[in-house]
Amino acid sequence: MQVLQEIVRNVLVIIILTSFLELLLPEGGVRPFVRFAVGMFIVIAVLNPVLSLLFNEQELKLNLWDYRLEEGKSEEIIHNGKQIQQEIISEHNNMARDKLQGQIDAVAVLVPGVEKVKSRIEIGENGELQTINIFLQSASPEAKKEEEGIQVFSGENSNLSPEEKKLIEDKVVNIISNFYGLSTTQIEVEFEGG
């Protein structure tokens, strides 16, 4: 009988408070949410005494606010968290570096006179580009005939003059620096094989 009195008392208090709250609320889209919340409180008000009557032998308490972590454990958790964060950042930097190297290779090969490009990027700890090293192989301006009569470029750099190499180097540096917003001092270009 006492459980029934507690349920009725709790439901009456919730209904009186709800009626007062509905008088204060303006007409609109908020009222259905308030009614839903009040319905949840009524369900809790009815179920709480019933469950305490049915499960009076069991304690259903969760005291998470009283939980304390041991001093050594918290240091270990923080260390492991920082290590995982560093691995994630490192993996992200590696992926970004690989994609950027592929983009730079694709852009630099578009410069006339460049046959093959291999770039190497150094990224700092904070994820910023430090330096870009670009290794070029250029096609010689002269075409040489093969046995079948097809003209192909030779891959030797010995036929390029220093002025031609400097012109190609300047074009690559300007394109990469403009494309990525870098200073020309961050970009180094070398010709492979000479």
N, C-alpha and C positions, 0 to 999 in steps of 0.2 A: 504494500500500500504506500509505503514511503517513497518507493521508486516512481510510482504513478504521480504522486504529488510533486515530486521534483521535476518530472517531465512537463506537467501542466504549468508549473510556475515558470520554468525556463521558456516555454513556448509563448506564454502570455507576455513576458518581458520583451521577447524578440518582436512580437507583433506590435506592441505599443511603441517600441523604438522605431520600427519600420514605418508605422503610420505617421509618426512625427517627421521622419526623414523624407517620406514621400510628399508631405506638405511643403517642405523646404526646396525640393528639387523642381527645376523648371520642366515644362513639357519638352519632350524630345527623345533622343536616342539613348539617354543615360538610364532611364527608368527600367528597361528590361535587364540591364546588368545588375542594378540594385536588387531587383526582384530575384534574380538568379542567386546572388550572394546571400540574400535573406533565406531563400529556400535551402541553401547549403547549411546555414546556421541552424535552421529548424531540424534538418536531418541529423546534424551533429548533436543538437540538444536532445533529440529523441534517442539516438543510438548510444550516446555516452553512458547514461545510467543503465540501459539494458545490457550493454557489453560489460559494464563493471559488475552487474549482478550475475551474468553468465560466467564470466572469467574472473571471479573474485580471488581465485587461488594464484593466478598468474599476474606478475607485474610487467606491465608494458611501458617501461620508462626508458627513454633514450636521453642520457645526459651528455650530449656532445659538447656542451659548453664547459663541462668539467674535465674533459679529456685533455691531458697534458702529454706532450711528446717528450721523450727523454732528451737531455742536452746533446749527447753524442749522436743520436738519431737525426735530430734536426740539422746538425752540421753536415751529416752524410747526405741527407736529402737535398740540401742546398747545393752541395758539391756535385751530386749527380745531375741535378737540374741544370746547373751551369755547363756541365760537360755535354749534356744532350743539346743544349742551346748552341754551344760552339760547333758541334757536329752538324747541326741543321744549317747554321750560317756557312760553314765550310762547304757543305754539299751544294748549297744555293750558289755560292761564289764559283764553284767548279762548273756548275751547269751554265751559269751566266757567261763565264769565260769561254767555254766551248762554243756557245751560240754566237758570241761576239767575234770569236776568231773566224768562224765560218762566214759571218757577214762581211768582215773585213777582207777575207780572201776573195769573196764574190765581188766586192766593190773594186778592189785593187786590180783584179784581172781584167776589168773593163778598160783600163788605161791602155792606149795604143802602145804596142811594143812589149807588153808584159804577157808572157806565156803561162807561167805558173807562179802561184803565190803561196807562201806558208807564213802564217803570223803566230806570234807568241805574245800573250798579254799577261802582265803582272797586275794583280788586283790587291789593294791594301786590305787591312783587317776590317776597315769600315765599309768595304765594298766599292771604293772608288778606284778608277783606273789610274795606275801609276805610270806605266810605260807600255808602249806597243812596239814590238820588234817585228819588222816585216822583211821577209827574205824573198827576193824576186829572182825569177829566171826569165830572161827576155828572149824574144825571138829575134834573130838577126834580120836586118832589113833586106838582105839578099835572099832570094829563093834559090834553092838548088834542085836540080832535076834528078828524079829517081830513074830507075831503069825503065819503068812503064811510061814515063813522060809526065807524071803527076808532079806538080810543084808543091813543095812543103818547106816550112821554115826550119832552119837548123836550130837546135837548142843551145848552141854555143854562144857565149857572151863575148868571145874574143873579137868579134867583128864590130862591136859597139864602141864608139869613141867615148872618151870621158864626158864630152859635152852632151851626148845622147843619154848616157847614164844619168847625168845630173838633171836633165830635162824630165826624164821618166820619174826619177826620185822626187823632184819637186811636184810633179803632177799627183803622184800617189800621196805625198804628205798633205798637199792642199785639199785633195778630195776627202781623205780620212779626217783631217782636222775640222773641215767644214761640216762633214756629215755627222760627226759625233760631238762637235763643240769642244774640241781639245786644243791645247796649244801645240804648236809645231815642235816644241822642245820635248814633248812626251812621245813623239813618234820617231823611231829610228828605222831607216831603210838600208838594207844591205843587198848587194847582188851576189848570188851564189855562183861560184865558179869563176870569180874574177872581178 
